[in-house]
Every structure is written in structure tokens, then in C-alpha cells.
Amino acid sequence: MKKNYQFLNNINFPSDLKKVSEDNLQKVADEVREEMINAVSETGGHLGAGLGVVELTVALHYVFDTPNDKLIWDVGHQSYPHKILTGRKDKIRTLRQGDGLSGFTKRSESEYDPFGAAHSSTSISSALGIAEANKLENKSSNVIAVIGDGAISAGMAYEAMNNAGASKTKIIVILNDNDMSIAKPVGAMRTYLAKLFTGKIYFSLRETLKLITSAFSKRFSAKAGKAEDFFRSAVTGGTLFSSLGFYYAGPINGHDLSSLVPILKNAKESRHEGPIMIHIKTQKGKGYSYAEKANDHYHGVSKFNVETGEQVKSKSNLPAYTKVFANTLVKHAKKDSKIVGITAAMPGGTGMDIFGKEFPNRMFDVGIAEQHAVTFAAGLATEGYKVYQLDLR
Ligand SMILES: Cc1ncc(C[n+]2csc(CCOP(=O)(O)OP(=O)(O)O)c2C)c(N)n1
């Protein structure tokens, strides 16, 4: 680290974080945020997503017993604050460099990374797998998955919820809802999550704790349980997640440590048999004004000037590959009305935004849903359409 931080200097691992008083946790979060901004300004990388989960990361490591409790970050691009707090702060300026830290979670890098990811939407499945393995081994440790509102649009997340909701195995899923994927999220799930949020801002802390404590303690009678269910659905309008067998709580303010810490403590201590979902609302890019204001909330950045937010653009006279692809597709599509385009939540990254501007009715953003995209394309093809998608992987 290049700076002297009041708290962070003495925090190398979650065991050090646990020595900090609860009143000072926000100061730790502020220092983690500052360190992350400074490091990424030198390396480039994923910034917005990590900034949005700083408080959550601090709260999770404060409350849970990682690495015994397994913490899984979906995609892994938001794990920089986690890396700073789990023995890797002195290497944080090697992010994404040769022989440096990975920009995602990586099993071989740290025992605090129980699952390697980069492709999205795997966290609930992997969490359930780890939890079932724990059960077979008579281990009582917790398994926590943090999944974004973009990542939860993929089929695998529903396959996992379908499986988890019918099981008696405890996993804790944190739905990190920042109303952003890389671009704005699309689809019915987005509307649904917005509906859960509208009208009541957040549950008050007292309300949420009451709900969680009564459901988790298992002391309530069937009748009280029904009343509580009724109360909950009266407030939330009922949730898809509860119908799928999850104990759902939220949405709560994911930047408020005085809400996060007690709720996570309750979830940790509960003997609830089955999956729990805690829905938190966060802001992508939180705490760095340029990221907060930018359309993409600085999802991925090159090196940048911290003071001005200006990114160092590589100077090349060559046109970007995506631009060549998009312009060529537009050229052909002007002559052939059967040409259509699909993207799986990557309009900007694939040039499909350019195609979509020219042909709004012929460009389909299906969300992070690649397996659906392929069969959806097959359906279009059976009707004579020629489907294009740029796959950069
Ligand atoms: C299967 C797959 N499709 C697309 C991507 C590209 N991608 C990386 S992050 C991301 C957005 C994720 O959004 P969300 O889960 O809401 O997380 P946030 O960045 O908002 O924290 C996308 C589309 C990917 N990593 N994996």
C-alpha cells in the first residue's frame, strides 16, 4: 500500500477486521474503497462492481468465519475489496498483470476463494454443491453466494434455485441488486425486482430483524408462521423467491453497515433448513463520483487519473474489432431484411449497440442467458432469419 491508513494498515486478514469495533467499520470500508480506487487507477480493471460491494464485503468478513465459511462471488469481478481484506492487499497493484493477482476469484490464489469464476451465474449452484458436501461431512459451516441482478437472469441461477428451494440445505444467497448489468439489465426479472423495491424504500431495520428472527428461530408456531408469511407477503406483494422455497428478506440498504451486520449475524446463527435470500440494494460505482455518474458506472476501466476520472485511452489508428463487425453487419442488413442480431447482455462489448441503433426491432438483448440465446436463434432460423452474435470468448 502506498498510503498510511488508520485501520487498513493493521488489517491483513478477516481475523484483524474482527478486532475493529462495529462503530468503526464504515471507516474501514472508506479506506478499502480509497485503496481500491487508487490501485485500479494504476492497473485498470473492474471498478464499479467492487465499489458497490465494499460495505457488504466488510460486513461478510466481519460476521462470518471465512475461510471456514465459504464465500462465493458470482462472476468474481467484484472481488477486489474481498482480496484486499483476505491477505492480498500488498499485491493489489499486481491485479491482472503477469504473475499478479487474477481479476477474478481463483482457487489456487487463496483459500478465501473457494470457487473460481469469471463466467456469471454459477454461484448458487456452486454454493449448494459445497453445502451438500458439508452436510455429508457433518460440517456446520455456512455457505454464502453473492449474485448480481444481472447474473440472476441466467438459466443456471433458476436451475439452482429450483434445486435449492426443494432442499433442506441451508445456503445464504445475497442478491446484490444495483439495477445494472454491464449495460442496463433487461427483461422481466428487472421489472420484478424494481417492483419489490418500489413504494417502501427499504424495510426498516426493526421490521427486517423481526421478520428474520421470527422465521429463523424456529420457535414460532405454525399459526404464527402463517401470520408472519401473510404479513411478509402483504408488505412485499409476495415474492417469486419465497414461492420457490427461499426464506426471502429485504430489500435492505446494502451500504448501511448497521443494517447489514445484524441481518448477516441472524442469517449466520439461524438453524433454518433451506435456502435464505437477502435482497440488498446497492449502487454500482458507489463512493467515486466519476463512477457514480458514468453510464456504465466504470464497469471496466483502463488506467485513469483519480482526480479527474479521465481514462488513459490506448492510441491506435486501427478501428476496433467490434466496430468493424457492427458496421459490416449494418451494411449487409440494409440489403437483407432477414438479418437480425442477438446479444447476451453485452451490447457495447460486441458492437450490437451500433446494430441496434440502426435496427431497433431486429436486435435482441436477451440478458445474461447464452443457452437461451442459442435456441432462440435456432427458432428465428427456422423461420428463415439469419442470426448474428459476436462472441468474444
Ligand atoms: C455467462 C456470462 N455472460 C456474460 C458475461 C459478461 N459479464 C460480466 S459481468 C456482467 C454483468 C453482471 O451484472 P451483475 O450480475 O448485475 O453484476 P454487477 O456488475 O452489476 O455487480 C456481464 C454481462 C459473463 N461474465 N458471463
The ligand as a Tripos MOL2 file, in Angstrom:
@<TRIPOS>MOLECULE
LIG
   26    27     1     0     0
SMALL
NO_CHARGES

@<TRIPOS>ATOM
      1 C1        -22.0390  -16.2060  -18.9330 C.3       1 LIG1
      2 C2        -21.5430  -14.7880  -18.9900 C.ar      1 LIG1
      3 N1        -22.1280  -13.8920  -19.8320 N.ar      1 LIG1
      4 C3        -21.6870  -12.6070  -19.8810 C.ar      1 LIG1
      5 C4        -20.6500  -12.2120  -19.0920 C.ar      1 LIG1
      6 C5        -20.1210  -10.7700  -19.1820 C.3       1 LIG1
      7 N2        -20.4300  -10.0590  -17.9550 N.ar      1 LIG1
      8 C6        -19.5440   -9.9150  -16.9570 C.ar      1 LIG1
      9 S1        -20.1280   -9.0700  -15.6650 S.2       1 LIG1
     10 C7        -21.6190   -8.8670  -16.4050 C.ar      1 LIG1
     11 C8        -22.7090   -8.1090  -15.7040 C.3       1 LIG1
     12 C9        -23.0570   -8.7300  -14.4040 C.3       1 LIG1
     13 O1        -24.0840   -7.9780  -13.8260 O.3       1 LIG1
     14 P1        -24.4720   -8.2180  -12.3170 P.3       1 LIG1
     15 O2        -24.5500   -9.6630  -12.0380 O.co2     1 LIG1
     16 O3        -25.6730   -7.4140  -12.0320 O.co2     1 LIG1
     17 O4        -23.2190   -7.6770  -11.5270 O.3       1 LIG1
     18 P2        -22.6940   -6.1710  -11.3420 P.3       1 LIG1
     19 O5        -21.5880   -5.9890  -12.3490 O.co2     1 LIG1
     20 O6        -23.8230   -5.2270  -11.5750 O.co2     1 LIG1
     21 O7        -22.1970   -6.1420   -9.9590 O.co2     1 LIG1
     22 C10       -21.6420   -9.4470  -17.6830 C.ar      1 LIG1
     23 C11       -22.7790   -9.4090  -18.6300 C.3       1 LIG1
     24 C12       -20.0640  -13.1820  -18.2240 C.ar      1 LIG1
     25 N3        -19.0550  -12.8760  -17.3850 N.pl3     1 LIG1
     26 N4        -20.5400  -14.4420  -18.1840 N.ar      1 LIG1
@<TRIPOS>BOND
     1     1     2 1
     2     2     3 ar
     3     2    26 ar
     4     3     4 ar
     5     4     5 ar
     6     5     6 1
     7     5    24 ar
     8     6     7 1
     9     7     8 ar
    10     7    22 ar
    11     8     9 ar
    12     9    10 ar
    13    10    11 1
    14    10    22 ar
    15    11    12 1
    16    12    13 1
    17    13    14 1
    18    14    15 2
    19    14    16 1
    20    14    17 1
    21    17    18 1
    22    18    19 2
    23    18    20 1
    24    18    21 1
    25    22    23 1
    26    24    25 1
    27    24    26 ar
@<TRIPOS>SUBSTRUCTURE
     1 LIG1         1 GROUP 0 **** ****
